[in-house]
Amino acid sequence: MVMVKDSSAFCPDRAAMIAGIRHSKPGFRMLCGDEFRCIEPLKHGYDGLFLGGAVFNSKIAQDLMACVEAGDLDKANKVQLRMNELMLRIYGGEKITCWLTGLKYLLIHMGIITTLKSHLEYPVTESVAYLLSIEAILTPAVMGEMRALIADGDATAATRWMRQILFSKS
């Protein structure tokens, strides 16, 4: 099996390319990694999603995929907008100024990780002002929504592990 994550801007011409590859490589799987624009790739033959924010948005992404599969594109668009709004709140707004810091700070608050440090020395914004702005976004209501999204997700080993980490102290 060969899996490809495509995080680039989707182009409908890829549907023919994907079909051609599948003809010669039946195990080929194409996954959309552009979590802000999932619908078009799914409509045009992508096999699923491979999202950087899946730790908190996987349930919404599952709902979005189900809507596309059912042909309910109006509902799929509403679900996509909801997921986008949630991600923008975590990633620092429309300009996505600090997606990694926002995601890591969320994971710290969820009890999944304990530090903002990065193994790859990826630039991580640790300014007090930014962390305070994230703190204001991560209200108890937002944290409750995040925990509910994870709790409602699929039953993969990773999800079971996350549930144990998140809810073992309760």
Biotite code that builds the C-alpha atoms (Angstrom):
import biotite.structure as struc

atoms = struc.array([
    struc.Atom([0.000, 0.000, 0.000], chain_id="A", res_id=1, res_name="MET", atom_name="CA", element="C"),
    struc.Atom([1.175, 3.501, -0.823], chain_id="A", res_id=2, res_name="VAL", atom_name="CA", element="C"),
    struc.Atom([-0.371, 6.502, 0.939], chain_id="A", res_id=3, res_name="MET", atom_name="CA", element="C"),
    struc.Atom([0.158, 10.107, -0.117], chain_id="A", res_id=4, res_name="VAL", atom_name="CA", element="C"),
    struc.Atom([-0.784, 13.135, 1.978], chain_id="A", res_id=5, res_name="LYS", atom_name="CA", element="C"),
    struc.Atom([-1.613, 16.123, -0.200], chain_id="A", res_id=6, res_name="ASP", atom_name="CA", element="C"),
    struc.Atom([-1.560, 19.393, 1.743], chain_id="A", res_id=7, res_name="SER", atom_name="CA", element="C"),
    struc.Atom([-1.365, 21.582, -1.337], chain_id="A", res_id=8, res_name="SER", atom_name="CA", element="C"),
    struc.Atom([-4.189, 23.565, -2.868], chain_id="A", res_id=9, res_name="ALA", atom_name="CA", element="C"),
    struc.Atom([-6.526, 21.039, -4.504], chain_id="A", res_id=10, res_name="PHE", atom_name="CA", element="C"),
    struc.Atom([-6.997, 21.018, -8.277], chain_id="A", res_id=11, res_name="CYS", atom_name="CA", element="C"),
    struc.Atom([-9.866, 18.941, -9.808], chain_id="A", res_id=12, res_name="PRO", atom_name="CA", element="C"),
    struc.Atom([-7.470, 17.713, -12.526], chain_id="A", res_id=13, res_name="ASP", atom_name="CA", element="C"),
    struc.Atom([-5.943, 15.444, -9.891], chain_id="A", res_id=14, res_name="ARG", atom_name="CA", element="C"),
    struc.Atom([-8.992, 13.138, -10.068], chain_id="A", res_id=15, res_name="ALA", atom_name="CA", element="C"),
    struc.Atom([-7.776, 11.760, -13.419], chain_id="A", res_id=16, res_name="ALA", atom_name="CA", element="C"),
    struc.Atom([-4.231, 11.445, -12.097], chain_id="A", res_id=17, res_name="MET", atom_name="CA", element="C"),
    struc.Atom([-5.447, 9.538, -9.029], chain_id="A", res_id=18, res_name="ILE", atom_name="CA", element="C"),
    struc.Atom([-7.565, 7.213, -11.183], chain_id="A", res_id=19, res_name="ALA", atom_name="CA", element="C"),
    struc.Atom([-4.553, 6.512, -13.392], chain_id="A", res_id=20, res_name="GLY", atom_name="CA", element="C"),
    struc.Atom([-2.307, 5.700, -10.453], chain_id="A", res_id=21, res_name="ILE", atom_name="CA", element="C"),
    struc.Atom([-4.961, 3.434, -8.906], chain_id="A", res_id=22, res_name="ARG", atom_name="CA", element="C"),
    struc.Atom([-5.239, 1.532, -12.182], chain_id="A", res_id=23, res_name="HIS", atom_name="CA", element="C"),
    struc.Atom([-1.576, 0.523, -11.975], chain_id="A", res_id=24, res_name="SER", atom_name="CA", element="C"),
    struc.Atom([-1.274, 0.491, -8.159], chain_id="A", res_id=25, res_name="LYS", atom_name="CA", element="C"),
    struc.Atom([-4.538, -0.770, -6.601], chain_id="A", res_id=26, res_name="PRO", atom_name="CA", element="C"),
    struc.Atom([-3.268, -0.184, -3.036], chain_id="A", res_id=27, res_name="GLY", atom_name="CA", element="C"),
    struc.Atom([-2.659, 3.518, -3.657], chain_id="A", res_id=28, res_name="PHE", atom_name="CA", element="C"),
    struc.Atom([-4.440, 5.865, -1.207], chain_id="A", res_id=29, res_name="ARG", atom_name="CA", element="C"),
    struc.Atom([-4.631, 9.638, -1.535], chain_id="A", res_id=30, res_name="MET", atom_name="CA", element="C"),
    struc.Atom([-5.341, 11.615, 1.640], chain_id="A", res_id=31, res_name="LEU", atom_name="CA", element="C"),
    struc.Atom([-6.174, 15.298, 1.949], chain_id="A", res_id=32, res_name="CYS", atom_name="CA", element="C"),
    struc.Atom([-4.003, 17.190, 4.410], chain_id="A", res_id=33, res_name="GLY", atom_name="CA", element="C"),
    struc.Atom([-5.499, 20.639, 3.771], chain_id="A", res_id=34, res_name="ASP", atom_name="CA", element="C"),
    struc.Atom([-7.792, 20.708, 6.781], chain_id="A", res_id=35, res_name="GLU", atom_name="CA", element="C"),
    struc.Atom([-9.303, 24.076, 5.840], chain_id="A", res_id=36, res_name="PHE", atom_name="CA", element="C"),
    struc.Atom([-10.507, 22.751, 2.455], chain_id="A", res_id=37, res_name="ARG", atom_name="CA", element="C"),
    struc.Atom([-11.481, 19.072, 2.711], chain_id="A", res_id=38, res_name="CYS", atom_name="CA", element="C"),
    struc.Atom([-14.682, 18.856, 0.676], chain_id="A", res_id=39, res_name="ILE", atom_name="CA", element="C"),
    struc.Atom([-13.393, 19.195, -2.906], chain_id="A", res_id=40, res_name="GLU", atom_name="CA", element="C"),
    struc.Atom([-10.646, 16.575, -2.558], chain_id="A", res_id=41, res_name="PRO", atom_name="CA", element="C"),
    struc.Atom([-13.127, 14.124, -0.992], chain_id="A", res_id=42, res_name="LEU", atom_name="CA", element="C"),
    struc.Atom([-15.605, 14.781, -3.817], chain_id="A", res_id=43, res_name="LYS", atom_name="CA", element="C"),
    struc.Atom([-12.886, 14.103, -6.391], chain_id="A", res_id=44, res_name="HIS", atom_name="CA", element="C"),
    struc.Atom([-11.649, 10.718, -5.249], chain_id="A", res_id=45, res_name="GLY", atom_name="CA", element="C"),
    struc.Atom([-9.416, 11.239, -2.246], chain_id="A", res_id=46, res_name="TYR", atom_name="CA", element="C"),
    struc.Atom([-9.662, 8.315, 0.175], chain_id="A", res_id=47, res_name="ASP", atom_name="CA", element="C"),
    struc.Atom([-9.790, 10.302, 3.384], chain_id="A", res_id=48, res_name="GLY", atom_name="CA", element="C"),
    struc.Atom([-8.121, 12.941, 5.511], chain_id="A", res_id=49, res_name="LEU", atom_name="CA", element="C"),
    struc.Atom([-4.738, 13.133, 7.248], chain_id="A", res_id=50, res_name="PHE", atom_name="CA", element="C"),
    struc.Atom([-4.974, 16.252, 9.396], chain_id="A", res_id=51, res_name="LEU", atom_name="CA", element="C"),
    struc.Atom([-2.416, 17.963, 11.589], chain_id="A", res_id=52, res_name="GLY", atom_name="CA", element="C"),
    struc.Atom([-5.177, 19.048, 13.983], chain_id="A", res_id=53, res_name="GLY", atom_name="CA", element="C"),
    struc.Atom([-6.753, 15.576, 14.204], chain_id="A", res_id=54, res_name="ALA", atom_name="CA", element="C"),
    struc.Atom([-5.926, 15.387, 17.894], chain_id="A", res_id=55, res_name="VAL", atom_name="CA", element="C"),
    struc.Atom([-8.778, 17.840, 18.473], chain_id="A", res_id=56, res_name="PHE", atom_name="CA", element="C"),
    struc.Atom([-10.784, 17.982, 15.230], chain_id="A", res_id=57, res_name="ASN", atom_name="CA", element="C"),
    struc.Atom([-11.062, 14.317, 14.222], chain_id="A", res_id=58, res_name="SER", atom_name="CA", element="C"),
    struc.Atom([-14.729, 13.999, 15.195], chain_id="A", res_id=59, res_name="LYS", atom_name="CA", element="C"),
    struc.Atom([-15.677, 17.037, 13.127], chain_id="A", res_id=60, res_name="ILE", atom_name="CA", element="C"),
    struc.Atom([-13.594, 15.671, 10.232], chain_id="A", res_id=61, res_name="ALA", atom_name="CA", element="C"),
    struc.Atom([-15.426, 12.320, 10.489], chain_id="A", res_id=62, res_name="GLN", atom_name="CA", element="C"),
    struc.Atom([-18.744, 14.160, 10.349], chain_id="A", res_id=63, res_name="ASP", atom_name="CA", element="C"),
    struc.Atom([-17.553, 16.127, 7.319], chain_id="A", res_id=64, res_name="LEU", atom_name="CA", element="C"),
    struc.Atom([-16.484, 12.956, 5.489], chain_id="A", res_id=65, res_name="MET", atom_name="CA", element="C"),
    struc.Atom([-19.848, 11.325, 6.242], chain_id="A", res_id=66, res_name="ALA", atom_name="CA", element="C"),
    struc.Atom([-21.694, 14.354, 4.829], chain_id="A", res_id=67, res_name="CYS", atom_name="CA", element="C"),
    struc.Atom([-19.641, 14.286, 1.618], chain_id="A", res_id=68, res_name="VAL", atom_name="CA", element="C"),
    struc.Atom([-20.113, 10.523, 1.265], chain_id="A", res_id=69, res_name="GLU", atom_name="CA", element="C"),
    struc.Atom([-23.886, 10.969, 1.715], chain_id="A", res_id=70, res_name="ALA", atom_name="CA", element="C"),
    struc.Atom([-23.894, 13.755, -0.886], chain_id="A", res_id=71, res_name="GLY", atom_name="CA", element="C"),
    struc.Atom([-25.088, 16.363, 1.635], chain_id="A", res_id=72, res_name="ASP", atom_name="CA", element="C"),
    struc.Atom([-22.746, 19.132, 0.539], chain_id="A", res_id=73, res_name="LEU", atom_name="CA", element="C"),
    struc.Atom([-24.723, 21.901, 2.258], chain_id="A", res_id=74, res_name="ASP", atom_name="CA", element="C"),
    struc.Atom([-24.223, 20.199, 5.601], chain_id="A", res_id=75, res_name="LYS", atom_name="CA", element="C"),
    struc.Atom([-20.610, 19.357, 4.696], chain_id="A", res_id=76, res_name="ALA", atom_name="CA", element="C"),
    struc.Atom([-19.939, 23.067, 4.097], chain_id="A", res_id=77, res_name="ASN", atom_name="CA", element="C"),
    struc.Atom([-21.434, 23.951, 7.500], chain_id="A", res_id=78, res_name="LYS", atom_name="CA", element="C"),
    struc.Atom([-19.288, 21.307, 9.184], chain_id="A", res_id=79, res_name="VAL", atom_name="CA", element="C"),
    struc.Atom([-16.185, 22.559, 7.326], chain_id="A", res_id=80, res_name="GLN", atom_name="CA", element="C"),
    struc.Atom([-16.902, 26.133, 8.459], chain_id="A", res_id=81, res_name="LEU", atom_name="CA", element="C"),
    struc.Atom([-17.284, 24.948, 12.071], chain_id="A", res_id=82, res_name="ARG", atom_name="CA", element="C"),
    struc.Atom([-13.976, 23.082, 11.904], chain_id="A", res_id=83, res_name="MET", atom_name="CA", element="C"),
    struc.Atom([-12.256, 26.091, 10.292], chain_id="A", res_id=84, res_name="ASN", atom_name="CA", element="C"),
    struc.Atom([-13.528, 28.452, 12.987], chain_id="A", res_id=85, res_name="GLU", atom_name="CA", element="C"),
    struc.Atom([-12.286, 26.133, 15.717], chain_id="A", res_id=86, res_name="LEU", atom_name="CA", element="C"),
    struc.Atom([-8.864, 25.752, 14.093], chain_id="A", res_id=87, res_name="MET", atom_name="CA", element="C"),
    struc.Atom([-8.485, 29.498, 13.565], chain_id="A", res_id=88, res_name="LEU", atom_name="CA", element="C"),
    struc.Atom([-9.192, 30.054, 17.264], chain_id="A", res_id=89, res_name="ARG", atom_name="CA", element="C"),
    struc.Atom([-6.390, 27.652, 18.162], chain_id="A", res_id=90, res_name="ILE", atom_name="CA", element="C"),
    struc.Atom([-3.920, 28.571, 15.378], chain_id="A", res_id=91, res_name="TYR", atom_name="CA", element="C"),
    struc.Atom([-3.870, 32.325, 15.986], chain_id="A", res_id=92, res_name="GLY", atom_name="CA", element="C"),
    struc.Atom([-6.561, 33.785, 13.735], chain_id="A", res_id=93, res_name="GLY", atom_name="CA", element="C"),
    struc.Atom([-6.983, 34.308, 9.990], chain_id="A", res_id=94, res_name="GLU", atom_name="CA", element="C"),
    struc.Atom([-3.237, 34.645, 9.384], chain_id="A", res_id=95, res_name="LYS", atom_name="CA", element="C"),
    struc.Atom([-2.535, 31.428, 11.337], chain_id="A", res_id=96, res_name="ILE", atom_name="CA", element="C"),
    struc.Atom([0.298, 33.234, 13.071], chain_id="A", res_id=97, res_name="THR", atom_name="CA", element="C"),
    struc.Atom([1.261, 30.471, 15.475], chain_id="A", res_id=98, res_name="CYS", atom_name="CA", element="C"),
    struc.Atom([-0.386, 27.184, 14.604], chain_id="A", res_id=99, res_name="TRP", atom_name="CA", element="C"),
    struc.Atom([2.211, 25.054, 16.381], chain_id="A", res_id=100, res_name="LEU", atom_name="CA", element="C"),
    struc.Atom([2.261, 27.116, 19.569], chain_id="A", res_id=101, res_name="THR", atom_name="CA", element="C"),
    struc.Atom([-1.539, 27.216, 19.678], chain_id="A", res_id=102, res_name="GLY", atom_name="CA", element="C"),
    struc.Atom([-1.806, 23.480, 19.121], chain_id="A", res_id=103, res_name="LEU", atom_name="CA", element="C"),
    struc.Atom([0.865, 22.696, 21.697], chain_id="A", res_id=104, res_name="LYS", atom_name="CA", element="C"),
    struc.Atom([-0.673, 25.043, 24.235], chain_id="A", res_id=105, res_name="TYR", atom_name="CA", element="C"),
    struc.Atom([-4.054, 23.366, 23.697], chain_id="A", res_id=106, res_name="LEU", atom_name="CA", element="C"),
    struc.Atom([-2.466, 19.935, 24.199], chain_id="A", res_id=107, res_name="LEU", atom_name="CA", element="C"),
    struc.Atom([-0.837, 21.141, 27.424], chain_id="A", res_id=108, res_name="ILE", atom_name="CA", element="C"),
    struc.Atom([-4.245, 22.285, 28.686], chain_id="A", res_id=109, res_name="HIS", atom_name="CA", element="C"),
    struc.Atom([-5.750, 18.953, 27.669], chain_id="A", res_id=110, res_name="MET", atom_name="CA", element="C"),
    struc.Atom([-3.079, 17.120, 29.656], chain_id="A", res_id=111, res_name="GLY", atom_name="CA", element="C"),
    struc.Atom([-1.651, 15.334, 26.606], chain_id="A", res_id=112, res_name="ILE", atom_name="CA", element="C"),
    struc.Atom([1.799, 16.984, 26.617], chain_id="A", res_id=113, res_name="ILE", atom_name="CA", element="C"),
    struc.Atom([3.660, 19.040, 29.205], chain_id="A", res_id=114, res_name="THR", atom_name="CA", element="C"),
    struc.Atom([5.968, 21.412, 27.317], chain_id="A", res_id=115, res_name="THR", atom_name="CA", element="C"),
    struc.Atom([6.147, 23.775, 24.350], chain_id="A", res_id=116, res_name="LEU", atom_name="CA", element="C"),
    struc.Atom([9.654, 22.522, 23.519], chain_id="A", res_id=117, res_name="LYS", atom_name="CA", element="C"),
    struc.Atom([10.206, 21.059, 20.064], chain_id="A", res_id=118, res_name="SER", atom_name="CA", element="C"),
    struc.Atom([12.565, 18.243, 19.020], chain_id="A", res_id=119, res_name="HIS", atom_name="CA", element="C"),
    struc.Atom([13.116, 19.713, 15.568], chain_id="A", res_id=120, res_name="LEU", atom_name="CA", element="C"),
    struc.Atom([13.812, 23.225, 16.843], chain_id="A", res_id=121, res_name="GLU", atom_name="CA", element="C"),
    struc.Atom([10.750, 24.442, 14.961], chain_id="A", res_id=122, res_name="TYR", atom_name="CA", element="C"),
    struc.Atom([10.267, 28.081, 15.940], chain_id="A", res_id=123, res_name="PRO", atom_name="CA", element="C"),
    struc.Atom([7.779, 28.119, 18.792], chain_id="A", res_id=124, res_name="VAL", atom_name="CA", element="C"),
    struc.Atom([6.374, 31.447, 19.939], chain_id="A", res_id=125, res_name="THR", atom_name="CA", element="C"),
    struc.Atom([6.581, 31.592, 23.702], chain_id="A", res_id=126, res_name="GLU", atom_name="CA", element="C"),
    struc.Atom([5.815, 35.260, 24.279], chain_id="A", res_id=127, res_name="SER", atom_name="CA", element="C"),
    struc.Atom([3.776, 35.982, 27.368], chain_id="A", res_id=128, res_name="VAL", atom_name="CA", element="C"),
    struc.Atom([1.342, 38.096, 25.354], chain_id="A", res_id=129, res_name="ALA", atom_name="CA", element="C"),
    struc.Atom([0.663, 35.263, 22.919], chain_id="A", res_id=130, res_name="TYR", atom_name="CA", element="C"),
    struc.Atom([0.259, 32.654, 25.638], chain_id="A", res_id=131, res_name="LEU", atom_name="CA", element="C"),
    struc.Atom([-2.136, 34.968, 27.477], chain_id="A", res_id=132, res_name="LEU", atom_name="CA", element="C"),
    struc.Atom([-4.168, 35.395, 24.290], chain_id="A", res_id=133, res_name="SER", atom_name="CA", element="C"),
    struc.Atom([-4.322, 31.598, 23.917], chain_id="A", res_id=134, res_name="ILE", atom_name="CA", element="C"),
    struc.Atom([-5.334, 31.354, 27.574], chain_id="A", res_id=135, res_name="GLU", atom_name="CA", element="C"),
    struc.Atom([-8.258, 33.695, 26.867], chain_id="A", res_id=136, res_name="ALA", atom_name="CA", element="C"),
    struc.Atom([-9.342, 31.512, 23.923], chain_id="A", res_id=137, res_name="ILE", atom_name="CA", element="C"),
    struc.Atom([-9.127, 28.266, 25.884], chain_id="A", res_id=138, res_name="LEU", atom_name="CA", element="C"),
    struc.Atom([-12.115, 28.965, 28.079], chain_id="A", res_id=139, res_name="THR", atom_name="CA", element="C"),
    struc.Atom([-13.724, 26.099, 30.015], chain_id="A", res_id=140, res_name="PRO", atom_name="CA", element="C"),
    struc.Atom([-16.392, 25.958, 27.289], chain_id="A", res_id=141, res_name="ALA", atom_name="CA", element="C"),
    struc.Atom([-13.778, 25.551, 24.529], chain_id="A", res_id=142, res_name="VAL", atom_name="CA", element="C"),
    struc.Atom([-11.917, 22.933, 26.540], chain_id="A", res_id=143, res_name="MET", atom_name="CA", element="C"),
    struc.Atom([-15.206, 21.104, 27.138], chain_id="A", res_id=144, res_name="GLY", atom_name="CA", element="C"),
    struc.Atom([-15.875, 21.111, 23.401], chain_id="A", res_id=145, res_name="GLU", atom_name="CA", element="C"),
    struc.Atom([-12.395, 19.754, 22.698], chain_id="A", res_id=146, res_name="MET", atom_name="CA", element="C"),
    struc.Atom([-12.832, 16.933, 25.216], chain_id="A", res_id=147, res_name="ARG", atom_name="CA", element="C"),
    struc.Atom([-16.259, 16.107, 23.778], chain_id="A", res_id=148, res_name="ALA", atom_name="CA", element="C"),
    struc.Atom([-14.846, 15.947, 20.244], chain_id="A", res_id=149, res_name="LEU", atom_name="CA", element="C"),
    struc.Atom([-12.180, 13.517, 21.369], chain_id="A", res_id=150, res_name="ILE", atom_name="CA", element="C"),
    struc.Atom([-14.618, 11.476, 23.464], chain_id="A", res_id=151, res_name="ALA", atom_name="CA", element="C"),
    struc.Atom([-16.968, 11.130, 20.478], chain_id="A", res_id=152, res_name="ASP", atom_name="CA", element="C"),
    struc.Atom([-14.197, 10.117, 18.077], chain_id="A", res_id=153, res_name="GLY", atom_name="CA", element="C"),
    struc.Atom([-13.392, 6.707, 16.686], chain_id="A", res_id=154, res_name="ASP", atom_name="CA", element="C"),
    struc.Atom([-12.090, 3.860, 18.813], chain_id="A", res_id=155, res_name="ALA", atom_name="CA", element="C"),
    struc.Atom([-8.559, 3.627, 17.457], chain_id="A", res_id=156, res_name="THR", atom_name="CA", element="C"),
    struc.Atom([-5.728, 2.815, 19.815], chain_id="A", res_id=157, res_name="ALA", atom_name="CA", element="C"),
    struc.Atom([-4.574, 6.450, 19.695], chain_id="A", res_id=158, res_name="ALA", atom_name="CA", element="C"),
    struc.Atom([-8.007, 7.702, 20.689], chain_id="A", res_id=159, res_name="THR", atom_name="CA", element="C"),
    struc.Atom([-8.237, 5.173, 23.518], chain_id="A", res_id=160, res_name="ARG", atom_name="CA", element="C"),
    struc.Atom([-4.803, 6.344, 24.715], chain_id="A", res_id=161, res_name="TRP", atom_name="CA", element="C"),
    struc.Atom([-5.865, 9.987, 24.575], chain_id="A", res_id=162, res_name="MET", atom_name="CA", element="C"),
    struc.Atom([-9.071, 9.238, 26.485], chain_id="A", res_id=163, res_name="ARG", atom_name="CA", element="C"),
    struc.Atom([-7.039, 7.537, 29.186], chain_id="A", res_id=164, res_name="GLN", atom_name="CA", element="C"),
    struc.Atom([-4.698, 10.529, 29.458], chain_id="A", res_id=165, res_name="ILE", atom_name="CA", element="C"),
    struc.Atom([-7.532, 13.062, 29.381], chain_id="A", res_id=166, res_name="LEU", atom_name="CA", element="C"),
    struc.Atom([-9.974, 11.393, 31.709], chain_id="A", res_id=167, res_name="PHE", atom_name="CA", element="C"),
    struc.Atom([-7.853, 9.262, 34.082], chain_id="A", res_id=168, res_name="SER", atom_name="CA", element="C"),
    struc.Atom([-7.660, 12.064, 36.680], chain_id="A", res_id=169, res_name="LYS", atom_name="CA", element="C"),
    struc.Atom([-11.427, 12.678, 36.739], chain_id="A", res_id=170, res_name="SER", atom_name="CA", element="C"),
])
